[in-house]
Amino acid sequence: AASDVYKRQGLSMQMVTLNKDDIYQGPLVLVNHNYPIANNYQITNCSTAKDSTISLEKTAMEMLTKALQEIKAEDKIVLVSGLRSGQEQAMIYNQAIQNHGKEFVDKFVARVNCSEHQTGLAIDLAVKNETIDIFCPDFTSQEICQQFRDIASDYGFIQRYSKNKIDFTKISEEPWHFRYVGIVHAKIMEENQWCFEEYHLYIKNHSIFNPYVLECQGKLVEVFYVPAVNEQTKLNLSDHGSYQISGNNCDGFIITSWRPYV
């Protein structure tokens, strides 16, 4: 058992209780046409961008700000859309139908509660121009766009919708739409060229007894899936390090554990 492994390594354990309702919360929730955001989804610690009305979950905003600073893009890239309420998503959806028609909307605009923007973890970016199309922002025409893509995973972001992943995402390519998932998960997806849907399917093959193991930022990281079978699931985790628990918005939890080499 995993607890026996930790004991052999001389690591102490702590009991963690996972509540079934919590599968709908956390930074790794999968939100799409099959898995809408839960009515009780909670967004905590939001942060608003400097000189803007656009908000994101606090860590996502901090990492986005650092990424733009690294490539000196504060005056070249603008934030187009971040956190949206359900009411705002409905307004955008209806406006898109009026302006562009249903065929366009089916490719690029999510229905209410099926949009990642309602999590506060998604951001649309654009090259700074006098006019910006809020539905299809320009994020391909200048070199600075590729510079951002090149470092996105270093700050925990993935390009959410790619041309070769439409069969999984059911959304056409959106070069402007990025999702914050954290550095560990962004690196795994980048290395394996997976979209978020593929990653969620793959990680279910890794339990606490057979975690996905990698080195990231000088620490040993283990990632594994725990199904939410009962109303409560009890889990023994090492307290020699740190861990993150996120629901997958479907049927269980993704656990990410960081610890020093022992």
Salt bridges, closest charged atoms under 4 A:
ASP106 OD2 - LYS102 NZ 3.07
GLU116 OE2 - ARG160 NE 2.66
GLU116 OE1 - HIS177 NE2 2.92
GLU116 OE2 - ARG179 NH1 2.88
ASP124 OD2 - ARG84 NH2 3.56
ASP124 OD2 - HIS117 NE2 3.24
ASP124 OD1 - HIS177 ND1 3.11
ASP154 OD1 - LYS187 NZ 2.41
GLU174 OE1 - HIS177 ND1 3.72
GLU190 OE1 - LYS187 NZ 3.94
GLU197 OE2 - ARG160 NH2 2.74
GLU198 OE1 - LYS165 NZ 2.74
GLU222 OE2 - ARG259 NH2 3.15
ASP251 OD2 - LYS204 NZ 2.72
